[in-house]
């Protein structure tokens, strides 16, 4: 995707990318590598935090380097360096080949990669209007400070925290058949209002999701640039927090739940996204999030959820955090079904996993978070699809006699098979006879993955769909983090077990 305004950063484009690649790939082939690929990356980040309108920290980081990955006699080899010279690239290739030859003595599985068509020389830039790194830091701090002042002006707000994370990722990949130069930008702004009273304290934060957008995301929803309406959300946040402080504690039991995308995205991430990574399902990966109950023998038969459940993996979604033109194995971005009509029908794949189990082709899920790391199979934008012509949120709520409407994510817990889980949220509203009837607090919902998704009676229409997500999905050893989005409509679930977290915590 190229919106016509964003272009590859000239500093990155000015590096001797082709010369570096030629030196590395030429050396690897001379030394007998059956496969070799090469990356140059520059990942630039900026983090700004304010407390009560005062700047607490402003930090910048720049991670640059090159990496060479090889397969020699069926064994992986990898090396990287921060020295961006042809001599260093060739030396990294020699080291990668040496690593593979040493590791071959311990290797029990021959590495083969699924084929991918060549794409030649291609360029891809994510869709954004304003590169956040072209905006003066003072202007960013002033904006966050003004928003903080807006919160602090309300009697209910004792403290206000504000932050924004900004990333620009430039990447050059080649395996000789495909040479992809790419750039993507992402932002995560967040504001939290805190109330401290004699009875205790509570907080509430904005629901604005992280997004693959530029600084225009923070400057308003109008003008055709896809911003978030922060002034409107901040205007209502203090009163919502004040009402939450006075809200009754939930009575534990079974309730019908209407769950907003701002909460449901995390349940999707943990109970579907990780569970449908094929390396987890096969037991090759267990770090951070365990393996998966959705093993490959269940493909095509597991009733993961109800018939209204349709989930896709997608590397092409506009403004998705995991959206890319080509992955770190030169595989073109795709969209595919993971769950169709409630049945498990697909997995997320890199080229090795695809070849290992006869899938024919990867669906483009290889990603390394820095030049110093080898690509792993990582999560695509995994999203629950809305119902064409489906109901709006108010219509879903109208169908509930005794229930809870849940917005925003907070804490969560899930077992190492991605099966038994518990999630909380930011905002909870009691539903009585099809209408909202004030806030509740201390709410958590608990279920098994299949029971929960099979209790989903209805999904909202496209007008309820929101792409949410996170910057920090963890995986691997050494650990890597990856950005990923999860889209969802509002959805209705029947008879879900709800816990009172205050009572559970004191038990």
C-alpha positions in Angstrom: 0.0 0.0 0.0 1.4 3.4 -0.9 -0.8 6.4 -0.2 1.1 8.6 -2.7 2.5 10.9 0.0 4.8 8.7 2.1 8.2 7.7 0.6 11.1 5.6 1.8 13.3 7.6 4.2 16.1 9.2 2.2 18.7 8.3 4.8 17.8 4.6 4.6 17.4 4.6 0.8 20.8 6.3 0.5 22.6 3.3 2.2 24.6 1.0 -0.2 21.8 -1.6 0.1 22.5 -3.4 -3.2 26.3 -3.6 -2.6 25.8 -5.0 0.9 23.4 -7.6 -0.4 25.7 -8.6 -3.3 28.6 -9.1 -0.9 26.6 -11.2 1.6 24.7 -13.4 -0.9 27.7 -13.9 -3.1 29.8 -15.0 -0.2 27.1 -17.3 1.1 26.7 -19.0 -2.2 30.4 -19.4 -2.7 30.5 -21.2 0.6 27.8 -23.7 -0.5 24.6 -22.3 1.1 21.6 -23.8 -0.5 19.5 -20.8 0.6 20.5 -17.3 1.6 18.6 -14.2 2.4 19.7 -10.8 3.5 18.2 -7.9 5.5 19.1 -4.3 6.3 16.9 -2.7 8.9 16.6 0.7 10.6 14.0 0.8 13.4 13.5 4.3 14.8 11.4 4.9 18.0 10.4 7.7 20.1 8.7 7.5 23.5 7.1 10.5 25.3 5.4 10.4 28.7 3.8 13.2 30.8 2.5 13.1 34.3 -0.1 15.7 35.3 0.8 17.7 32.2 4.6 17.8 33.0 7.1 16.0 30.8 8.5 13.0 32.5 10.5 11.4 29.7 11.3 11.9 26.0 13.6 9.2 24.5 14.7 8.2 21.1 16.2 5.0 19.9 17.7 3.9 16.5 18.4 0.2 15.9 20.3 -0.3 12.6 22.2 -3.2 11.1 22.3 -6.1 8.6 21.5 -9.8 8.9 22.3 -12.9 6.9 20.3 -16.1 7.2 21.4 -19.3 5.4 20.4 -23.0 5.0 23.5 -25.2 4.7 23.0 -29.0 4.4 19.5 -28.6 5.9 20.5 -26.5 8.9 19.9 -22.9 9.7 22.7 -20.4 10.1 22.4 -16.8 11.1 24.6 -13.8 11.8 24.2 -10.0 12.1 26.3 -6.9 12.5 25.8 -3.1 13.0 28.6 -2.4 10.5 27.0 -1.5 7.2 29.9 -2.1 4.8 30.3 -4.8 2.1 33.2 -6.3 4.0 31.1 -6.7 7.2 28.2 -8.1 5.1 30.6 -10.8 3.6 31.9 -11.5 7.1 28.4 -12.0 8.4 27.7 -14.4 5.6 30.8 -16.4 6.5 29.8 -16.5 10.1 26.2 -17.6 9.2 27.6 -20.5 7.2 29.9 -21.5 9.9 27.1 -21.5 12.5 25.0 -23.8 10.2 27.9 -26.2 9.8 28.5 -26.4 13.6 24.8 -26.7 14.3 24.4 -29.5 11.8 25.7 -32.0 14.3 22.8 -31.2 16.6 20.1 -30.8 13.9 17.5 -33.6 13.8 15.2 -32.1 11.1 16.2 -31.1 7.6 15.2 -27.5 6.9 13.2 -26.9 3.7 11.3 -23.8 2.7 8.0 -23.7 0.8 8.4 -22.0 -2.6 7.4 -18.5 -3.2 7.2 -16.7 -6.7 9.8 -14.1 -7.4 8.6 -10.5 -7.3 11.7 -8.7 -8.6 12.5 -5.2 -7.3 9.5 -3.9 -5.3 8.8 -1.0 -2.9 6.0 -0.8 -0.3 5.1 2.0 2.1 2.4 1.9 4.7 -0.5 4.4 4.4 0.0 7.5 6.5 0.0 11.3 5.9 2.4 12.8 8.4 5.6 11.2 9.4 5.7 11.6 13.2 9.4 12.1 13.2 8.9 15.3 11.2 6.8 16.9 14.0 8.8 18.9 16.6 8.9 17.2 20.0 7.7 20.4 21.6 4.5 20.3 19.5 3.9 16.7 20.7 4.5 17.6 24.3 2.3 20.7 24.0 -0.6 18.6 22.6 -0.3 15.9 25.3 -0.1 18.7 27.9 -3.2 20.4 26.7 -5.1 17.1 26.8 -3.8 16.4 30.3 -5.0 19.9 31.4 -8.5 19.1 30.0 -8.7 16.0 32.2 -7.2 17.7 35.3 -9.8 20.5 35.0 -12.5 18.1 36.2 -13.0 17.7 40.0 -13.1 13.9 39.7 -9.6 13.6 38.3 -6.7 13.7 40.7 -3.9 12.8 38.2 -3.5 12.4 34.5 -1.0 10.4 32.6 -0.3 10.8 28.9 2.0 9.0 26.5 2.7 8.3 22.8 4.9 5.7 21.2 6.0 6.3 17.6 7.9 3.8 15.4 9.2 4.1 11.9 10.5 0.8 10.5 12.6 0.7 7.3 13.6 -2.7 5.9 15.4 -4.0 2.9 15.1 -7.7 2.1 16.5 -9.8 -0.7 17.0 -13.4 -1.5 18.1 -12.7 -5.1 14.7 -13.4 -6.6 12.7 -10.8 -4.6 14.2 -7.5 -3.5 11.8 -5.5 -1.3 12.4 -2.1 0.2 9.7 -1.2 2.7 8.7 1.3 5.3 5.9 1.5 7.8 4.9 3.9 10.6 2.8 3.2 13.7 1.6 5.1 16.7 0.2 4.4 20.1 -1.2 7.4 22.0 -2.8 6.8 25.5 -4.3 9.0 28.2 -5.3 7.8 31.7 -7.4 9.7 34.3 -6.8 8.7 37.9 -9.2 9.5 40.8 -7.9 9.3 44.4 -10.6 9.4 47.1 -10.7 8.6 50.9 -12.3 5.3 49.9 -9.5 4.4 47.5 -8.6 5.0 43.9 -9.5 4.0 40.4 -8.6 4.9 36.8 -9.9 4.9 33.3 -8.0 5.3 30.0 -8.8 6.2 26.5 -10.0 3.5 24.1 -8.0 4.9 21.1 -6.2 1.8 19.6 -2.7 1.8 18.4 -2.7 2.2 14.6 -0.5 2.0 11.5 -1.0 5.8 10.9 1.0 9.0 11.1 0.7 12.0 13.3 -2.6 12.9 11.7 -4.1 10.2 14.0 -3.7 12.6 16.9 -5.0 15.7 15.2 -8.7 14.9 14.7 -11.1 12.5 12.9 -12.1 14.9 10.1 -10.3 16.1 7.0 -10.3 12.6 5.5 -7.1 11.6 7.3 -8.6 9.0 9.7 -7.7 10.6 13.0 -9.2 9.6 16.4 -11.5 12.1 18.1 -9.4 12.6 21.2 -11.1 15.8 22.4 -14.5 14.1 22.4 -13.3 11.1 24.2 -11.4 13.2 26.8 -14.5 15.3 27.4 -16.5 12.3 28.6 -13.7 10.4 30.4 -13.8 12.2 33.8 -17.6 11.8 34.2 -17.3 8.1 33.2 -14.6 7.7 35.9 -16.7 9.5 38.5 -19.6 7.2 37.8 -17.3 4.2 38.0 -16.2 5.2 41.5 -19.9 5.2 42.6 -20.8 2.0 40.7 -21.9 -1.1 42.6 -19.7 -4.2 42.5 -20.9 -6.9 40.2 -22.7 -9.9 41.6 -21.0 -13.0 40.3 -23.0 -15.3 38.1 -23.8 -16.0 34.4 -24.7 -13.0 32.2 -25.2 -12.3 28.5 -22.3 -10.1 27.4 -22.1 -7.5 24.7 -18.4 -7.0 24.1 -17.0 -4.0 22.3 -14.1 -4.3 19.9 -11.9 -2.4 22.4 -12.1 -5.4 24.7 -12.7 -8.3 22.3 -9.5 -7.7 20.4 -7.4 -9.0 23.3 -9.6 -12.1 23.7 -9.1 -12.8 20.0 -5.3 -12.3 20.3 -4.9 -14.7 23.2 -7.5 -17.4 22.4 -7.3 -17.4 18.5 -4.3 -15.5 17.4 -1.7 -17.5 19.4 -3.7 -20.7 19.2 -3.6 -20.7 15.3 0.1 -20.2 15.0 1.2 -23.5 13.4 4.5 -23.6 15.2 2.6 -23.6 18.5 0.1 -26.1 17.4 2.9 -28.5 16.4 4.8 -27.9 19.6 7.8 -26.2 18.1 7.2 -23.0 20.0 6.1 -22.6 23.7 7.8 -19.4 24.9 5.7 -16.7 26.4 2.3 -18.1 25.4 2.6 -21.9 25.4 1.6 -24.3 22.7 -2.0 -24.7 21.5 -5.1 -26.9 22.0 -5.9 -26.4 18.3 -3.7 -29.1 17.0 -3.4 -30.0 13.4 -5.4 -33.2 13.7 -8.4 -30.9 14.4 -8.0 -28.9 11.2 -11.3 -28.9 9.3 -13.3 -30.5 12.2 -12.9 -28.4 15.4 -16.0 -26.5 16.1 -14.1 -23.5 17.4 -17.1 -21.3 17.8 -20.7 -20.8 16.6 -21.8 -20.5 13.0 -21.5 -16.7 13.0 -17.8 -16.9 13.7 -15.5 -16.1 10.8 -11.9 -15.2 11.5 -9.2 -14.2 9.0 -5.5 -13.8 9.1 -4.5 -10.7 7.2 -1.2 -9.1 6.3 -3.0 -6.5 4.0 -5.5 -4.8 6.3 -5.3 -1.0 5.9 -3.5 0.6 8.8 -3.0 -2.8 10.5 0.0 -3.1 12.8 1.0 -6.4 11.2 0.3 -5.2 7.6 3.3 -5.4 5.3 3.9 -5.7 1.5 6.3 -8.6 1.9 7.4 -10.5 5.0 10.9 -11.3 6.1 11.1 -14.3 3.8 10.0 -12.4 0.7 6.4 -13.7 0.8 3.7 -11.3 -0.5 1.1 -10.1 2.0 -2.2 -12.1 1.9 -5.6 -12.6 3.6 -6.9 -16.0 4.4 -9.5 -17.9 6.5 -8.5 -19.3 9.9 -12.1 -20.0 11.1 -15.0 -20.3 8.7 -18.6 -20.7 10.0 -17.1 -21.6 13.4 -14.8 -24.4 12.1 -11.0 -24.3 12.3 -9.8 -24.2 8.6 -6.3 -22.6 8.6 -3.2 -21.6 10.4 -0.6 -18.8 10.3 2.5 -20.0 8.5 6.1 -19.1 7.6 7.9 -20.9 4.8 9.4 -23.6 7.0 6.1 -24.5 8.7 4.2 -24.4 5.4 6.7 -26.9 3.8 6.8 -29.1 6.9 3.1 -29.9 6.9 2.4 -29.7 3.1 0.5 -26.4 3.0 2.2 -25.6 -0.3 2.8 -21.9 0.4 3.5 -19.7 3.3 0.9 -17.0 4.1 3.6 -14.5 4.9 4.0 -14.6 8.7 7.8 -14.3 9.1 9.0 -11.3 11.0 12.1 -10.2 12.9 11.8 -7.3 15.3 15.4 -6.1 14.7 18.4 -6.7 12.4 20.0 -8.6 15.3 17.2 -11.3 15.4 16.4 -14.2 13.1 12.8 -14.1 11.7 10.2 -16.1 13.6 6.7 -17.1 12.6 4.7 -14.2 13.9 1.0 -13.2 14.1 -0.9 -11.6 11.2 -3.7 -9.2 11.8 -6.2 -11.8 13.1 -9.7 -10.5 13.0 -13.3 -11.5 13.7 -15.4 -10.5 10.7 -18.6 -8.5 11.0 -21.9 -9.6 9.6 -22.8 -7.9 6.3 -25.9 -5.9 7.1 -25.6 -6.9 10.7 -26.9 -5.1 13.8 -25.4 -2.0 15.5 -24.3 -2.1 19.1 -27.6 -0.7 20.3 -29.5 -3.5 18.6 -27.3 -6.1 20.2 -27.9 -4.6 23.6 -31.6 -4.4 22.9 -31.7 -8.3 22.7 -30.4 -8.7 26.3 -32.5 -8.8 29.4 -29.8 -9.4 32.0 -26.3 -8.7 30.9 -23.2 -6.5 30.8 -21.7 -4.3 28.1 -17.9 -4.4 28.2 -15.4 -1.9 26.7 -11.6 -1.5 26.9 -9.0 -4.1 27.8 -7.1 -4.4 31.1 -5.8 -7.6 32.8 -6.0 -11.2 31.4 -4.9 -14.7 32.1 -4.8 -17.8 29.9 -3.3 -21.3 30.3 -0.4 -22.7 28.3 -2.8 -24.4 25.8 -4.7 -21.2 25.0 -7.9 -22.8 26.4 -8.9 -21.7 29.9 -9.0 -17.9 30.2 -10.2 -14.9 32.2 -10.4 -11.3 31.0 -11.3 -8.0 32.6 -11.9 -4.6 31.0 -12.0 -0.8 31.4 -15.7 0.0 31.5 -18.7 -2.1 32.4 -22.4 -1.1 32.0 -25.3 -3.1 33.4 -27.9 -4.2 30.8 -31.5 -4.5 32.0 -34.3 -5.3 29.7 -32.4 -4.2 26.6 -31.1 -0.9 28.0 -28.0 0.3 29.7 -28.6 0.9 33.4 -25.5 2.5 34.9 -21.9 1.2 35.5 -20.6 -1.8 37.3 -17.1 -2.6 38.6 -14.9 -5.5 39.6 -16.0 -7.5 36.5 -14.1 -10.4 34.9 -15.4 -13.0 32.5 -14.1 -16.6 32.5 -14.5 -19.5 30.0 -12.8 -22.1 27.9 -12.0 -20.9 24.4 -14.5 -23.2 22.6 -17.3 -22.6 25.2 -16.9 -18.9 24.9 -16.8 -18.7 21.1 -19.7 -21.2 20.7 -21.7 -18.9 23.0 -21.5 -16.1 20.5 -25.0 -15.6 19.2 -24.5 -12.6 17.0 -21.9 -10.3 15.6 -22.4 -6.7 14.7 -22.3 -5.1 11.3 -19.4 -3.3 9.6 -20.5 -0.1 11.3 -19.4 -1.6 14.7 -16.0 -2.9 13.4 -12.8 -1.4 14.9 -9.2 -2.4 14.3 -7.4 -2.5 17.7 -4.2 -4.2 18.8 -0.8 -4.0 20.5 2.8 -3.1 19.9 4.3 -5.7 22.2 3.3 -9.3 21.3 6.0 -11.4 22.8 7.5 -14.7 21.4 10.6 -16.6 21.1 13.9 -17.2 22.9 15.7 -14.7 22.8 12.4 -12.8 23.1 11.1 -10.7 20.3 8.2 -8.3 20.2 5.9 -7.7 17.2 3.1 -5.2 16.5 -0.3 -6.8 15.6 -3.8 -5.6 15.1 -7.1 -7.4 15.7 -10.3 -6.2 14.2 -13.7 -7.0 15.6 -17.3 -5.9 15.5 -19.4 -5.7 18.7 -20.6 -9.2 19.6 -23.2 -10.8 21.7 -22.4 -13.8 24.0 -25.0 -15.8 25.9 -24.6 -17.1 29.5 -20.9 -16.4 30.2 -19.6 -16.9 33.7 -18.7 -13.5 35.4 -16.5 -13.3 38.5 -16.3 -10.5 41.0 -12.6 -9.6 41.0 -12.7 -7.9 44.4 -14.2 -10.9 46.1 -11.8 -13.3 44.2 -8.8 -11.2 45.2 -9.7 -11.2 48.9 -10.6 -14.9 49.0 
